[in-house]
């Protein structure tokens, strides 16, 4: 796994995915940790808060399904840029939608329907990145035999770094935006003030990372087509090599059953041709990669 990891981490597209994954998973960690608390500080009951959060997560699930279908459709029409554009729309839409939810709506539990609608729309729009772009492109640039281990490595990077989101939101709310800890319900006015402070901290933890994530996706326009084509050529070279090895094995088996020196000579000639063909394929991979770099 170490050798595979060393190979994959040198791929520019993989490096971009790790960078955007860290920034893109940061808001999700913040939301999952503090969204319910914010709703209850506004005045929603436990039951209403549970319903609103369920609406958001169900919408996120539907958004993943919708995003995957749209990503496939755009990839067929615009193979080099379709998936990337879709992810930038998804990540970028989180900024205005979060502003409406956290800063625009009144801190009033009587507006539960409006909060539910905004949470549903937000959940649908901001959940496209993984199924529409990250997972399909990741599968294209990583060798098939290494996908599970390298995917686990990528997830570990994102999870470890995004785990810093909750303490950062807490520090922002208390040290920057004036959150004052108190027993909930003891002072409704203080709860509303704390809800405002927490909303500002949450918005900061959503808007800035998603803006960075949207900008990082832009680098994929240059790296993804090149890395995808290189991976395809390498896969083709490996497939050709495996086929030649199978043919060589059949010739070797024929020699063992009495083919004599003729079969042995044929095996040697086939092996030499296989080595030449493999070297040519690998050389073509490098030349094509160089041409793609110059074109970009």
Secondary structure, DSSP 8 states (H G I E B T S, - for coil): -HHHHHHHTTSHHHHHHHHHHHHHHHHHHHHHHHHHHHHHHHT--HHHHHHHHHHHHHHHHHHHHHHHHHHHHHHHH-TTTHHHHHHHHHHHHHHHHHHIIIIIS-S-GGGHHHHHHHHHHHHHHTT-HIIIIIHHHHHHHS-GGGHHHHHHHHHHHHHHHHTTHHHHHHHIIIIIS------TTS-HHHHHHHHHHHHHHHHHHHHHHHHHHHHHHTTHHHHHHHHHHHHHHHHHHHHHHHHHHHHHHHHHHHIIIIIHHHHHHHHHHHHHHHHHHHHHHHHHHHHHHHHHHHH-
